[in-house]
Amino acid sequence: MFDVTIAICTYNGAARLPKVLQCLRSQRHSHTFSWSVLVVDNNSTDATAEVAQHYQVDWPQTYPLFYVFEPRQGLAFARRCAIEQTQSPLIAFLDDDNWPDPDWVAAVHAFGSRHPQVGAYGGQILPHYEVPPPTGFDQIAACLAVNEQRLGPHRYSPHQWRFPAGAGLVVRRQAWLDTVPDQPRLKGVCGSALTSKGEDLESLSYLNLAGWEIWHNPAMQIEHFIPRHRLEPEYLIRLFRGIGLSRYPTRMIRFRAWQRPLVIPLYVLNDLRKLLAYRLSHQASGSQDTVLVCQQTLLFYSLISPFYHGQQALQRAAQLLGLKLGSLKRLIAPTISPETVR
């Protein structure tokens, strides 16, 4: 058993894996504890396995490199695979486009050792844009796992239900096993599909509900590479659509079953108020810039999230009963065309 396992969850990451693996080979001050690296191949169809095996040939045995294939598509399943495959008390997740600083692993171990009451913690995530982002992008950058907090170490308020991003997230394995269900409601990114975002928020919500502390540790710093296509309107609108649709299941975690019918109308009315207020405040300008469209998309799909998941539940029930129900996809199709966005 290692003190820390670094789990790299990747899908078709053959071109991206070398950079993050080189960063992990260059870690400093990591000889006073035991750690390992685990590549979780989430059903890749490219040469991801060959790349991992190539690095295993001459990888330092002081912190061994392992590889596992997870056939269930979705980041939530890749995370659970990492939890199952290791006995390390601390598991630190990296995406294949995250570049940790040379002291990152040491900072992961030091913070977890000093704070046994903390169930999960994240750090600084600095963006590395392939091309300049749109004007005002800092207003929505957090949705692409950018976290440039200038504060010192601090606990996320358990009452605000705001948590660190999944990039660079560290979880205490026992806390996860005690609180997070084996079957996720949200699968996370599935290949290029973004309709089931929010898997990390779902998991952290269970930890928070159980009373585990969740912290920000600025000593852990990574760069997040954001390629050109993730800054284009088409991708961003799909991303914010997925985030909005995930709002209903993540919100309902904090409520008991009998409370949910009571709070759903309150959320719907509040989301409707926010959407109307937003549209009224911006319709005079007639602006269609990327940031405004993304914010409006998030508000709209947050509003319809309960209806979307209700329709999904009806379809599952219908399949069990052998019935056929008409699809509601026409009602939840994107209302904004990427071609109209500047």
LUMGU-893786 format. One record per residue (C-alpha): x, y, z; residue in three letters. Coordinates in steps of 0.5 Angstrom, whole numbers, m for minus. Layout:
residues N
@east:X	north:Y	up:Z	residu:ALA
...
This chain:
residues 342
@east:0	north:0	up:0	residu:MET
@east:3	north:7	up:m2	residu:PHE
@east:1	north:13	up:2	residu:ASP
@east:m1	north:17	up:m4	residu:VAL
@east:m4	north:15	up:m11	residu:THR
@east:m4	north:19	up:m17	residu:ILE
@east:m9	north:17	up:m22	residu:ALA
@east:m9	north:20	up:m29	residu:ILE
@east:m16	north:19	up:m32	residu:CYS
@east:m16	north:19	up:m39	residu:THR
@east:m20	north:18	up:m46	residu:TYR
@east:m16	north:18	up:m52	residu:ASN
@east:m10	north:21	up:m49	residu:GLY
@east:m4	north:18	up:m53	residu:ALA
@east:m2	north:25	up:m55	residu:ALA
@east:m3	north:28	up:m48	residu:ARG
@east:0	north:23	up:m43	residu:LEU
@east:7	north:24	up:m44	residu:PRO
@east:7	north:31	up:m42	residu:LYS
@east:3	north:30	up:m35	residu:VAL
@east:8	north:23	up:m34	residu:LEU
@east:14	north:28	up:m35	residu:GLN
@east:11	north:32	up:m30	residu:CYS
@east:11	north:27	up:m25	residu:LEU
@east:18	north:24	up:m26	residu:ARG
@east:20	north:31	up:m25	residu:SER
@east:17	north:31	up:m18	residu:GLN
@east:21	north:34	up:m12	residu:ARG
@east:21	north:32	up:m4	residu:HIS
@east:17	north:26	up:m5	residu:SER
@east:22	north:21	up:m3	residu:HIS
@east:20	north:21	up:5	residu:THR
@east:13	north:18	up:3	residu:PHE
@east:11	north:12	up:m2	residu:SER
@east:7	north:14	up:m8	residu:TRP
@east:5	north:11	up:m14	residu:SER
@east:2	north:13	up:m21	residu:VAL
@east:m4	north:10	up:m24	residu:LEU
@east:m6	north:11	up:m31	residu:VAL
@east:m14	north:9	up:m32	residu:VAL
@east:m15	north:8	up:m39	residu:ASP
@east:m23	north:10	up:m40	residu:ASN
@east:m25	north:6	up:m46	residu:ASN
@east:m20	north:9	up:m51	residu:SER
@east:m19	north:7	up:m58	residu:THR
@east:m13	north:10	up:m59	residu:ASP
@east:m6	north:8	up:m57	residu:ALA
@east:m6	north:10	up:m50	residu:THR
@east:m5	north:3	up:m47	residu:ALA
@east:2	north:3	up:m52	residu:GLU
@east:4	north:10	up:m49	residu:VAL
@east:3	north:8	up:m42	residu:ALA
@east:7	north:1	up:m43	residu:GLN
@east:12	north:5	up:m46	residu:HIS
@east:13	north:9	up:m40	residu:TYR
@east:13	north:3	up:m36	residu:GLN
@east:19	north:0	up:m39	residu:VAL
@east:24	north:5	up:m35	residu:ASP
@east:20	north:8	up:m30	residu:TRP
@east:23	north:9	up:m23	residu:PRO
@east:21	north:4	up:m19	residu:GLN
@east:21	north:8	up:m13	residu:THR
@east:14	north:11	up:m15	residu:TYR
@east:12	north:5	up:m20	residu:PRO
@east:7	north:7	up:m26	residu:LEU
@east:1	north:2	up:m26	residu:PHE
@east:m4	north:2	up:m32	residu:TYR
@east:m11	north:m1	up:m32	residu:VAL
@east:m17	north:m1	up:m37	residu:PHE
@east:m24	north:1	up:m35	residu:GLU
@east:m29	north:m1	up:m40	residu:PRO
@east:m35	north:3	up:m37	residu:ARG
@east:m35	north:10	up:m41	residu:GLN
@east:m35	north:16	up:m37	residu:GLY
@east:m31	north:20	up:m32	residu:LEU
@east:m35	north:18	up:m26	residu:ALA
@east:m33	north:10	up:m27	residu:PHE
@east:m26	north:12	up:m29	residu:ALA
@east:m26	north:15	up:m22	residu:ARG
@east:m29	north:9	up:m18	residu:ARG
@east:m24	north:5	up:m22	residu:CYS
@east:m18	north:8	up:m19	residu:ALA
@east:m21	north:8	up:m12	residu:ILE
@east:m22	north:0	up:m13	residu:GLU
@east:m15	north:m1	up:m16	residu:GLN
@east:m11	north:2	up:m10	residu:THR
@east:m11	north:2	up:m2	residu:GLN
@east:m7	north:8	up:m2	residu:SER
@east:m11	north:13	up:4	residu:PRO
@east:m10	north:19	up:m1	residu:LEU
@east:m12	north:19	up:m8	residu:ILE
@east:m10	north:25	up:m12	residu:ALA
@east:m14	north:26	up:m19	residu:PHE
@east:m10	north:29	up:m25	residu:LEU
@east:m13	north:29	up:m32	residu:ASP
@east:m9	north:28	up:m38	residu:ASP
@east:m9	north:36	up:m39	residu:ASP
@east:m6	north:37	up:m32	residu:ASN
@east:1	north:39	up:m31	residu:TRP
@east:3	north:39	up:m24	residu:PRO
@east:8	north:43	up:m21	residu:ASP
@east:15	north:40	up:m19	residu:PRO
@east:13	north:40	up:m11	residu:ASP
@east:5	north:38	up:m13	residu:TRP
@east:6	north:31	up:m10	residu:VAL
@east:9	north:33	up:m4	residu:ALA
@east:4	north:38	up:m3	residu:ALA
@east:m1	north:33	up:m3	residu:VAL
@east:2	north:29	up:2	residu:HIS
@east:3	north:34	up:7	residu:ALA
@east:m3	north:37	up:7	residu:PHE
@east:m7	north:30	up:7	residu:GLY
@east:m2	north:28	up:13	residu:SER
@east:m4	north:35	up:17	residu:ARG
@east:m11	north:35	up:16	residu:HIS
@east:m14	north:28	up:17	residu:PRO
@east:m21	north:31	up:18	residu:GLN
@east:m21	north:33	up:11	residu:VAL
@east:m25	north:29	up:6	residu:GLY
@east:m23	north:32	up:0	residu:ALA
@east:m18	north:38	up:m2	residu:TYR
@east:m16	north:42	up:m9	residu:GLY
@east:m11	north:47	up:m11	residu:GLY
@east:m9	north:52	up:m15	residu:GLN
@east:m11	north:51	up:m23	residu:ILE
@east:m8	north:56	up:m27	residu:LEU
@east:m10	north:56	up:m35	residu:PRO
@east:m5	north:55	up:m40	residu:HIS
@east:m9	north:57	up:m47	residu:TYR
@east:m7	north:55	up:m53	residu:GLU
@east:m10	north:61	up:m56	residu:VAL
@east:m13	north:67	up:m53	residu:PRO
@east:m20	north:66	up:m50	residu:PRO
@east:m26	north:71	up:m51	residu:PRO
@east:m26	north:78	up:m48	residu:THR
@east:m29	north:77	up:m41	residu:GLY
@east:m28	north:70	up:m41	residu:PHE
@east:m25	north:70	up:m33	residu:ASP
@east:m33	north:71	up:m32	residu:GLN
@east:m34	north:63	up:m34	residu:ILE
@east:m27	north:60	up:m33	residu:ALA
@east:m29	north:56	up:m27	residu:ALA
@east:m33	north:52	up:m31	residu:CYS
@east:m27	north:50	up:m35	residu:LEU
@east:m23	north:48	up:m28	residu:ALA
@east:m20	north:54	up:m27	residu:VAL
@east:m19	north:56	up:m20	residu:ASN
@east:m14	north:62	up:m19	residu:GLU
@east:m16	north:64	up:m12	residu:GLN
@east:m11	north:69	up:m8	residu:ARG
@east:m13	north:66	up:m1	residu:LEU
@east:m9	north:62	up:3	residu:GLY
@east:m11	north:55	up:5	residu:PRO
@east:m19	north:55	up:7	residu:HIS
@east:m25	north:51	up:8	residu:ARG
@east:m31	north:51	up:3	residu:TYR
@east:m37	north:53	up:7	residu:SER
@east:m41	north:47	up:8	residu:PRO
@east:m47	north:51	up:7	residu:HIS
@east:m46	north:54	up:0	residu:GLN
@east:m45	north:47	up:m3	residu:TRP
@east:m39	north:50	up:m7	residu:ARG
@east:m33	north:45	up:m8	residu:PHE
@east:m26	north:45	up:m12	residu:PRO
@east:m26	north:43	up:m19	residu:ALA
@east:m24	north:35	up:m21	residu:GLY
@east:m18	north:37	up:m24	residu:ALA
@east:m12	north:36	up:m18	residu:GLY
@east:m17	north:34	up:m13	residu:LEU
@east:m15	north:29	up:m8	residu:VAL
@east:m20	north:25	up:m4	residu:VAL
@east:m19	north:21	up:2	residu:ARG
@east:m21	north:14	up:0	residu:ARG
@east:m24	north:12	up:6	residu:GLN
@east:m29	north:18	up:6	residu:ALA
@east:m30	north:16	up:m1	residu:TRP
@east:m32	north:9	up:1	residu:LEU
@east:m36	north:11	up:7	residu:ASP
@east:m40	north:16	up:3	residu:THR
@east:m40	north:16	up:m5	residu:VAL
@east:m45	north:11	up:m8	residu:PRO
@east:m42	north:5	up:m13	residu:ASP
@east:m47	north:8	up:m18	residu:GLN
@east:m47	north:15	up:m20	residu:PRO
@east:m53	north:19	up:m22	residu:ARG
@east:m48	north:23	up:m27	residu:LEU
@east:m43	north:19	up:m31	residu:LYS
@east:m39	north:25	up:m33	residu:GLY
@east:m35	north:27	up:m39	residu:VAL
@east:m37	north:20	up:m44	residu:CYS
@east:m32	north:21	up:m50	residu:GLY
@east:m34	north:28	up:m53	residu:SER
@east:m41	north:28	up:m50	residu:ALA
@east:m42	north:33	up:m45	residu:LEU
@east:m49	north:32	up:m43	residu:THR
@east:m48	north:28	up:m36	residu:SER
@east:m43	north:33	up:m33	residu:LYS
@east:m42	north:34	up:m26	residu:GLY
@east:m40	north:28	up:m23	residu:GLU
@east:m35	north:31	up:m19	residu:ASP
@east:m40	north:36	up:m16	residu:LEU
@east:m44	north:30	up:m14	residu:GLU
@east:m39	north:26	up:m11	residu:SER
@east:m36	north:32	up:m7	residu:LEU
@east:m44	north:33	up:m5	residu:SER
@east:m44	north:26	up:m1	residu:TYR
@east:m38	north:28	up:2	residu:LEU
@east:m40	north:34	up:5	residu:ASN
@east:m47	north:31	up:7	residu:LEU
@east:m43	north:26	up:11	residu:ALA
@east:m40	north:32	up:15	residu:GLY
@east:m33	north:31	up:12	residu:TRP
@east:m29	north:38	up:11	residu:GLU
@east:m27	north:40	up:4	residu:ILE
@east:m21	north:45	up:3	residu:TRP
@east:m17	north:49	up:m2	residu:HIS
@east:m10	north:48	up:m1	residu:ASN
@east:m6	north:53	up:m5	residu:PRO
@east:1	north:50	up:m4	residu:ALA
@east:m2	north:45	up:m10	residu:MET
@east:m1	north:48	up:m16	residu:GLN
@east:m3	north:45	up:m23	residu:ILE
@east:m3	north:48	up:m30	residu:GLU
@east:m9	north:46	up:m34	residu:HIS
@east:m8	north:46	up:m42	residu:PHE
@east:m14	north:49	up:m45	residu:ILE
@east:m14	north:47	up:m53	residu:PRO
@east:m17	north:52	up:m58	residu:ARG
@east:m23	north:48	up:m59	residu:HIS
@east:m25	north:48	up:m52	residu:ARG
@east:m26	north:56	up:m53	residu:LEU
@east:m30	north:56	up:m59	residu:GLU
@east:m37	north:58	up:m58	residu:PRO
@east:m40	north:51	up:m60	residu:GLU
@east:m36	north:47	up:m55	residu:TYR
@east:m38	north:52	up:m50	residu:LEU
@east:m45	north:52	up:m51	residu:ILE
@east:m45	north:44	up:m50	residu:ARG
@east:m41	north:45	up:m44	residu:LEU
@east:m46	north:50	up:m41	residu:PHE
@east:m52	north:46	up:m43	residu:ARG
@east:m49	north:40	up:m39	residu:GLY
@east:m47	north:44	up:m33	residu:ILE
@east:m54	north:46	up:m33	residu:GLY
@east:m58	north:40	up:m34	residu:LEU
@east:m53	north:37	up:m28	residu:SER
@east:m56	north:42	up:m23	residu:ARG
@east:m62	north:38	up:m21	residu:TYR
@east:m59	north:31	up:m19	residu:PRO
@east:m53	north:35	up:m15	residu:THR
@east:m58	north:40	up:m12	residu:ARG
@east:m63	north:34	up:m9	residu:MET
@east:m57	north:30	up:m6	residu:ILE
@east:m58	north:35	up:0	residu:ARG
@east:m65	north:33	up:1	residu:PHE
@east:m69	north:27	up:4	residu:ARG
@east:m74	north:24	up:m1	residu:ALA
@east:m80	north:27	up:2	residu:TRP
@east:m77	north:34	up:2	residu:GLN
@east:m76	north:34	up:m6	residu:ARG
@east:m83	north:35	up:m8	residu:PRO
@east:m83	north:41	up:m4	residu:LEU
@east:m76	north:44	up:m6	residu:VAL
@east:m77	north:43	up:m13	residu:ILE
@east:m82	north:48	up:m15	residu:PRO
@east:m78	north:53	up:m11	residu:LEU
@east:m72	north:52	up:m15	residu:TYR
@east:m76	north:52	up:m21	residu:VAL
@east:m78	north:59	up:m19	residu:LEU
@east:m72	north:62	up:m17	residu:ASN
@east:m68	north:59	up:m24	residu:ASP
@east:m74	north:62	up:m28	residu:LEU
@east:m73	north:69	up:m24	residu:ARG
@east:m66	north:69	up:m25	residu:LYS
@east:m67	north:67	up:m33	residu:LEU
@east:m72	north:73	up:m34	residu:LEU
@east:m68	north:78	up:m30	residu:ALA
@east:m61	north:76	up:m34	residu:TYR
@east:m65	north:77	up:m41	residu:ARG
@east:m68	north:83	up:m39	residu:LEU
@east:m62	north:86	up:m37	residu:SER
@east:m58	north:84	up:m43	residu:HIS
@east:m63	north:85	up:m48	residu:GLN
@east:m63	north:92	up:m50	residu:ALA
@east:m55	north:91	up:m52	residu:SER
@east:m57	north:86	up:m57	residu:GLY
@east:m50	north:83	up:m55	residu:SER
@east:m49	north:76	up:m57	residu:GLN
@east:m42	north:75	up:m55	residu:ASP
@east:m39	north:68	up:m52	residu:THR
@east:m39	north:70	up:m45	residu:VAL
@east:m46	north:72	up:m45	residu:LEU
@east:m49	north:67	up:m49	residu:VAL
@east:m46	north:61	up:m44	residu:CYS
@east:m49	north:65	up:m38	residu:GLN
@east:m56	north:65	up:m41	residu:GLN
@east:m55	north:57	up:m43	residu:THR
@east:m53	north:55	up:m36	residu:LEU
@east:m59	north:59	up:m33	residu:LEU
@east:m64	north:56	up:m38	residu:PHE
@east:m62	north:49	up:m38	residu:TYR
@east:m61	north:50	up:m30	residu:SER
@east:m69	north:51	up:m31	residu:LEU
@east:m71	north:45	up:m35	residu:ILE
@east:m66	north:40	up:m31	residu:SER
@east:m72	north:37	up:m27	residu:PRO
@east:m76	north:36	up:m33	residu:PHE
@east:m70	north:33	up:m37	residu:TYR
@east:m69	north:28	up:m31	residu:HIS
@east:m76	north:27	up:m30	residu:GLY
@east:m77	north:25	up:m38	residu:GLN
@east:m70	north:21	up:m37	residu:GLN
@east:m74	north:17	up:m31	residu:ALA
@east:m80	north:16	up:m35	residu:LEU
@east:m76	north:13	up:m41	residu:GLN
@east:m73	north:8	up:m36	residu:ARG
@east:m79	north:6	up:m33	residu:ALA
@east:m82	north:5	up:m40	residu:ALA
@east:m77	north:1	up:m42	residu:GLN
@east:m78	north:m3	up:m36	residu:LEU
@east:m85	north:m4	up:m38	residu:LEU
@east:m84	north:m5	up:m45	residu:GLY
@east:m88	north:1	up:m47	residu:LEU
@east:m86	north:7	up:m52	residu:LYS
@east:m86	north:14	up:m50	residu:LEU
@east:m85	north:20	up:m54	residu:GLY
@east:m79	north:24	up:m53	residu:SER
@east:m78	north:30	up:m51	residu:LEU
@east:m72	north:32	up:m54	residu:LYS
@east:m75	north:37	up:m58	residu:ARG
@east:m77	north:41	up:m52	residu:LEU
@east:m70	north:41	up:m49	residu:ILE
@east:m66	north:42	up:m56	residu:ALA
@east:m61	north:48	up:m55	residu:PRO
@east:m64	north:55	up:m56	residu:THR
@east:m58	north:58	up:m59	residu:ILE
@east:m54	north:57	up:m65	residu:SER
@east:m47	north:57	up:m64	residu:PRO
@east:m46	north:60	up:m71	residu:GLU
@east:m50	north:66	up:m68	residu:THR
@east:m45	north:68	up:m63	residu:VAL
@east:m39	north:72	up:m64	residu:ARG
